[in-house]
Amino acid sequence: MEFTTRPELSGTFGMVSATHWIGAQAGMAMLERGGNAYDAAAAAGFALQVAEPQQNGPGGDLTLLFAERGAAPRVLCAQGPAPAGASAAAFRELGLSHVPGTGLLAAAIPGSTLGWLTLLADHGTLTFADVIGPALRVAEEGLLVGRRLAAVLERMAPHFAAHWHSSAELYAPGGAPVAEGSLLRNPALARTWRRLVVAEARAAAGGADRAQGIGAVGREWTEGFVAEAIDAFCRVPRRDSSGTAHAGVLTAADLAQWRPHYEPTVSLDFRGWTVHKCGFWSQGPAFLQQLAILDAVPHFGEGALAPGTEDYVHTVLEATKLALADRDAWYGDAPGVPAAELLSREYAAERARLIGDGASLEIRPGSPGGRVPRLPDLEVRGGFEAAGVNGLGEPNAVRALLEASSIPDAEGRARTDTVHVDVVDRWGTVVSAMPSGGWLSSSPVIPELGFPLGTRLQMAWLEEGLPNTLAPGRRPRTTLSPSIATRGGEAVLAFGSPGGDQQDQWQPHFFLDVVLRGAGLQEAIEAPAFHSAHLPSSFYPHERQPGVALLEGRFDDETIAALRRRGHRIGVTGGWQLGRLCAVARDPATGALRAGSDPRGGTGYAVGR
């Protein structure tokens, strides 16, 4: 095994890997008190809402995969759909060409909190009061603000002071953003959670069992004080990235009528493994399409096409462009998505034949089953191209641009990220969860509740007739994309990384390292990372950067030069800048458990024994 910056954990009791150590510790605390993987994942998820408020929150979204020993993985979909009043026509009547990247109009029905409650009620063993405990303590006692959170608060403070006064009161009191190293408390959020704990206790006093008590918490969210506060807040116009103040369309009736649900995964076999993802309403199947295309490339993974080589990186980048072009043309929460054809071996072979020696600068969706593809308007340019970084050859310039683009601005031209948690317990249950949205930069804080709403509707289009056109009751095509891999019918690996459109690039790269070269979890997590920025962003304003690929600075100069000769517009980032991977694994034969976490980002940790 190669040297790694931190050890790969191993044991037999339980493992939790999360993008922040507070989440990992909260999850492990549940395992130590006798809880299962579902209890641990829920505790970690709630803790991440308060530990990384710039990355996710109670008003955001959640997609989650889980599998028990000997059972097929399943999806818990807590990606809320568009409210009843959210239609493409209604938004166009407001003079909009895109769903705003910030503000109230972009709010889908918030699903994250309800998703955790659903998982806990249906599969957990502990109470809501148990699992919310670690998160509640952080909200009440305070979070020491880290560098990245401080940078977000500094960027957003002027906007908070001018337009989102409730956010200013929490994050920039007196106009001064809460500084790095300071203690950040959220008393309003703590009061919200304590009121939900009281609802559970009241139900238990009336004879309710554990699941019924958690159900009482859910009713307070969907029909009680939480829904009432959200409804009232959305009726008042607030400034958004259109430059105008708009009221929201989300109502209490929307919250009362929607619940998370379970559904089958979409999966693909690859060299003795089966990878499971959320369905074509998400971008998850793009991971599977990449695997299928690469498997159709002769000798992929061997010799000159072995991981880390010039040919390997080129081939993976080109396969990624093809898969993501299909995502933009075909994926969405709409009838008629040609799922079987998109994942067929025949179609993959057809797509693989498009990979040549040079980098393609086109967007090339395919024609599965002979259908004619249709792309949305993709003419927005941005990022490195708009900034005039032509050759993308200066690492410091690329690093500065990348760091700047990772900090949100008030107009929604950048967004923060996402969080992730993976859990495996001693009984062989694995959970992979990707919560996001409800960022502190996305929308103003609801003062009675202590959190903002999400802006996931920005991923839908206002052009009619697309699979991802905004429509009431339709889920926006989310980038949230957790992963589980099975072998011989047993879940053996759960993993994921924040990163928006890059989630289904960094994750397959990790997986390919494990499969093709037998890398350990930590070794595969720490391998030099890369991704394509060729396709349009799923986020407002949907900028694209034709031919651009970013590579971490640990790639050698010869590989970078060779890729540029092929026509790739290579940007070289810092050596440890791309991705925030988490992973846990289980060996069904021995019961041995393993976990790894990413040093990138400076907050991710795994805990286990």
N, C-alpha and C positions, 0 to 999 in steps of 0.2 A: 504494500500500500504506500502511496505517495505521502509526503508530509502534508499535514493539514493544520490549520490555525487553531483548531480546537478538537477534542476527541470525539469520535463517534461513540455514542452511548450504547450500552448493552445491558440486558437484564432479563428478568422473567416476570416482573410484577406489573409494570405499566410504563408507557412513554407518552410524553406530550411535547410537541414542537410547535412553537408559535413565533410570530413576528415581533413580539415584545415579551420580555422575561416576566412581566406581571401576569400576562395571560397564561404563560407556561406554568408558573407557580400556582395560579388559581386552579388550573386544571389538575395539576398533580395533587393539590390539597384534597380534591374530591376523591381521587383514587385512594389516597392514604386513609380516608375515613370510611372506605368500603364501597364507594360509588363505582359506577361503571364508566365506560368510554363516553356514553351519552351525557352523563352528569358532568364529566370532566370537560367535554367540549362546550357545553352550555356555560359552565362557570368561566372557562377561558374566553368564550365569546363575549359575555357581559363585561368581563374585566378589560378586554381590548377596547370596548366602547369608551371607557374612561381613560385608559392608558395611552391610546392613540386617537384622540378626538379629531385630529386632522386627517385621519385615514378612514374612520368609520364612526357610526353612532347609532343610537337607538332608533332613529328615523330612517335608517338605510335599508339595505337589501341583503339577502343571504341565499346562496346556493350551497347545497351540502350533499355529499355522498356518504353512505354507510354500508357496512357489510358485517354480518355475524358469521361465526365459524360454520363453514359448509353451506352458506346461503349466498345467493346471487346479490351483488351490490344493488342498492336502490338510491333514488334521488329524493331528497326532500326539497321541493321548490318553494322557497320563500322570497322569490323575486315577484314583488307586487306588480300588477298590471296597471295600465292607464286608467284613471278615474272615468266615471261616466261622462263627464263634461270635456274630456280631452280628445279632440278629433283633429285631424289635419286641417279640415275646412275651418273649424273654429279658430285655430291658431293662425291660419292664413288671413282670416278676417281681421285679425289684430295687426296686420301688416308685417307678419313675421315670415321669413324664408326658412328659418331653422328654429327648432326648440331651443330656448335660451340655455346657456350652460350653468347659470346660477338663478336663484330666486324661486318663487312659489309655483310658477307655471310648469316647471320641469319635474314636479314631485309626482312620482308613482305612489300607489298605495304602499305605505311603509311595511316591509315584510320581515326585517331582521329580528326584531324582538319577538314577534309572533312565531317566527320560525324556531327560535330557541325554546320558547314555551311549548310548542308542539312536540319537538324532539324530546323534551324533558318529560312531558305528560305521558307520551306514548311509549317511551323506551327507557326512561331514567328510573332511578330508585330514590332519589333525594327530593326535597321540597324546593320550591322557588326561594324561600328564605335561606336555605342552605347554599344554593349555588350563586345567589346574588351577593352573598356576604363579602367576598373579597373585593368585588367591584364597588360595593357600597362604602366600604372602608376607605378606598382610594378617593371616591367622590367627596366624602366628608372630611377626611384627614388631610388630603391633598396629594397631588402628583408633582414631583420635582420635574420641572420643564427641561426637556432635552434640546439639543441643538436644532434638530429639524422642526420640532414644534415651535420653537422660538422664532425660526426664520419665517414660518407661515404667519405667525401672529404679527411680526413686524411688517410683513408685506400687506396684510389685511387691515391693520389698525386704522389707517386713514379712511378706508371705505366704511369700516364699522362706525367710526365717529361721525361720518357724514350721512350715512344712510341706514345702517343696521344698528340702532342704538342698543337694542337688547343684547347683541353680540358684544358691543363695546363694554357694556357693564360687566360682562363675565371675563372677557379676554383682553381688554385694553381699557381698564378703568381710568378715568381722567385723561384719556387719550394716549396713555403710555402702555404699549403691549407688555404683557407679563413676560419677564425676561428669563433667559436661560439660567437655570439653577434656582429660580424662585418656586414657591409652593403655589400650585394652582388648585383651588377648591371649586367644587360645583354644587353648592347647597341646594339649588333648585332641582337638579337631577337626583340628588340624594333624597329630597322630599318625595319626588315622584316614585322612586323605588320603594321608599318606606310605606307610602300609601298602597302600593301593590302588595307589599308584604302583609299589611293589615287586611287587605281583601282576602288573601289566602288564609290568614289566621281566623278571620270571621267565618269563612266557609267551613274550616275544620271544626270550629266550635259548634257549628250547626250540624255536624255529623258527616261532612264531606270527607271522602278518602283523599289520598295524595293527589291523584290525577284530577279529581273534581276541584280540589283547592287551586291547582294550577289553572284549571279552566276558569275559575273565578277571577284570577289575575288577567287572563286573556279577555274576559268580558269588560273589565275596567279599561283595558286598552282599546277595544273595538267599539264599546257602547257607553263607557263611563266617562270619567273626568279627562282621560287622555284624548279620546275622540272629540269631546266637547272643546277642549283647548285648541286642538289642531284645526277644527272647523272654524272657530272664531278667528284664529290667527290668519287663516287663508282668505278671509273675506276682506282684509285690508290690503290695498296695493303696496307692494314693496319693490324697491329697485332691483333690477336683474341685469344680465349681460347684454340685453338689447339697448341699454341706456335709458330705459323707461321703467316706471313703476307699474307692475301688474298684480292684480289679485290672483290667488290660486283658484283652481277648479276642483281640488280635492275637498271632499265633504265628509261629515260624520257618517252619512249613509254609505259612502264608498267603503269606509273602514268596517262598518257593520256587516257588509255583504260579502267580504272576501276573507278566505282563510288559506294558509299554506296547504300543500297537498303532496302526496307521494306519487312517483311514477317510475317506470323502468329506466335504466341507463341506456345509452347508445354505446356500442362497444365494437372493437376491432381486434382481431388476432394478429400478433406480430411476433414471429420467431419464438413460439412457445409461451408467450405471455398474452394476456387479454387486457386491453386498456379500456376503462369505463369512464364515460363522461356524461354530462347533462345533454339534453336533446338539442335539436336544431333551432330552438328558440334562444339558445345561447351560442357563443362562438366555440364551445367545447369540441364539437365534431371537427373543427379545423385541425386540431391536434391529430385526430384519427386520419384525416385525409393526408396530412403530411407523412405519417407513417406508411400509409398505403402507397403513396407516390414513391417514397424512398425505397420501399421494399420492391418496387418494380424496376428500380435502377440496377442494372447488372453489377454484381460485386460490391454493392453499397456496404460500407462498414469494414471493408477489407483492403489491405495494401494501400494504394494511393488514395483510396476512399475511406481510410480509417479515421476515427474521430480525431479532430484537431488539425488534420492536414488541409492544405489549400483546396484540393478537390472536394473534400468533405464539406467544408464551410460553404463553398460555392454551390454545391448541390443542394445542401439544406436550405440556403437562402432562396434558391430558385423554386424549390418545392414549396416553401413557405409562401412565396408570392402567388403561386397557383392556388394553393388552398385558401388563402385569405381573399383572393379575387372571387372564388366560389362563395365564400362567406358573404361577401357584399352583394352578390347577385342572387343568391338562393336562400339564405338562412332567414328565419323569422318565425314569429308565433302566428303563423297563418296556414290555411290549408294548402295542400299541393306542393309542399317542399319535397323534392325528389330524393328522399333520404337514401333509399336502397341503391339507387344509381350512383349517388355521390360517393358511397363507400364501397362500391363494387370493385373487384380486382380488374375487371376489364376497363372501367373508367380510369382507374389509377394508372394503368399501363398507358392509356391514351394520353393522359396528362404528363406522365414521365417522359414521353417522347418529345415533349416541348422543351425539355431542359437541354440547352446547348452549351457550347464552350464559353460563351460570353454572357454577361448579365443582361437580362431583359429590362427595358425601361417602359414596357407597356403593362397595362392591367388586362389580364387575359382570363376571364371566366370561361368555363367550359359549357358544353351543351349536353348535360346528362339526359339520356333517353331521347336525344334529338331536339330537346327544348331550346328555345332561343333565349339567351341570358339578357337581363336588363339591369344595368347599374344605375344607382342614383347619381345626381350631379356631383362630380368629384373634382371640380375645378379649383377648389381652394388650395392655394400653396402656402407653405409656412415653414416654421422651424429653421433648420440650417440653411435651406435654400433662400428663404425670405431674408435671412440675416446676412446673406452674401458670402457665406463660408463655402468657397467654390470647390477647391480640392479636398476640403475637410482634412487637411494634413497636419494641422497644428494641434497637438493634444490639449494644450492649455485652453485654446479657443473652444474646442469641442467640449471639453470638460465644463467650462464656464457656461456654455449654452445649455448643456444637458442639466446642470444643476439649477440654472435659472428656470428652465421649463418644468422642473419638478416642483416648483413652489407656485401655488395658485395665485392668480390675480383677480381683481374684483370683476373683471369682464368675462371670466370663464375661459380665458385663452390658455390656461394651464389648469391642471387639476392635481390634487394630491394623489394618494395611492389607495391602497386596500390593505387588509390584514388577512392573515391565514392561520389556521390551527389544524394540526393532525394529531390524532390520539389512537393508541392501541392499548387494550387492557389485557389482563391475564387470562380472560376467557376467550380471547381471539377476536373481539369486536374491534373494527377499525372505523374511524370517522375522519373525513377530510372536508373541511368547511372553509368557505371563502366569503366572509362578510365584507361589506363596503358601503359607501354612500352615507348620506347624512353628515358629510364633512362640515367642519366649522366654517369652511370657506364657501360652502355651496349655497347656503340659505341662512337667513337670520335666525337666531336662537328664539324659540318660543319661550318667553320668560317664565311662564307658569310651570314649564316642564324641564327646562334646562338643556334642551337639545334642538338642533335644526332638522328640517326635512331633507330628504335626498333629492337628487336631480337626474335620476336614471332615464327619464323620458328624453333627455338630450340625445340618446342613442338611436331614437326613432327618427324617421324622415317625414317631411311634410309633403313630399311628392306622392300622389295617389298611385295605387296599383303595385306597390313594391311589397315584398314579403315583410319588410320592416317598416311599413308606413304606420304612423301614429293612428291608433284607433281605440275607442273605449273597450276596456276589458282585455286588451291585447298586451302581452308582456313585451317591453322593449328588448331588442336583442342584446342581452347583457354580455359583458366581457368576463363576468365572474365565473370561474372555471376550475373547480377542484378536480382531483384525479385519484382513482384507485386502480391498481393493477392486480390481476389474479393469475394464479398458475394452478392447473389441475382443479379448478373450481373453488380454490381457497384464496381469499384476499391476503396478499403478501406485501403490498406496498401502498401507502397513501402519501400523497405529496401535492405541493402547490406553491405558487409564488404570486404575490401581487404584481401589478404591472400593466393593467388595462389590456391593450392590444398585444402586449408582449407576454401576457400570461401563458398563451398557447404557443410561445416560441421558447422561452426559457425552460418551461416544464418538459417539452419533448427532448430538448437538448440534454437535460439531466437524465431523463429516462433512457435515451440512447447510450449515454455513457455507462449506465448500469448494465444494459443489455449487451451492448456490443463489445465492451472491454472489461466487463466484470468489475467495474468500479464500486467501492463502498459508498454508502450514502454521503458521508461527509466529503469524501474525495470527489464525487460527482457534483455535489453542491458547489464546491470551490473551484471547479474547472473553469478556465477562462471563458467568459460568456460573450455572446454576440446576438444581434437580432436585426431584422429588416425594418426599415421605416418607410418602405415603398408604398404601402397601401394607405388609404385615408384613415385618420384617427376615428375611432368610434365616438369621440367626445367633441363637443362644440369647440371650435368651428369646423371640425372635420378636415384639418389640414393634411396634406400629403407631401412626401418628399421623394420624388421618383428616383429610384436607383440607390437610395441612401441605405447603408448598413453601418451599424455601430459595433465596434469590436473593443473589448477591454485591452488596455495597454500591455497585458502580459502575452499577447500574441507576438510572435517574432516579426521583425521588420521584413523579412523575405516573404512571409505569408501575406502580409498586408500589401506589399508591393505587387505581388502576383495577382491578388484579387483586384487591385486597381487596374492592372493591365487587362483584366477580363471585362472591365467596364463598370465595376461596382464603385460607387461613390462612398469610400470608406471614411468614417469618422472614428478616431481613436480616443477612447474615453480614459478615465482613470483606471487603474489596475483592478479595482474592486468596486465597480459602480453599477453593474447591471443585474438586477434581480434581488429577491429576498426569499429564497427557497426554504421550505420546511419539508421534512420527510420523516416517516416512521415505517418500520418494516417488521414482519413476523415470519418466522420459519415454522410452518405447520408441523414438520417432522419432529422438531425439538422443543417448540414453544419459546424459543429464544426471540427476544424483542430487541430492536435497534432504533436509534433516532439520530438525526443530524439537524443542524441549523446553520443559517447563513451569517457569516460575519459582516456581509454588506448591509449597510443601513444602520449598523451599530446598536440594534436593540433586540435582534432575534436570539432566542435561546431554546434549547431542548432540556427537559428535565426527565429523569426516569431512574428506575432501579430494577 
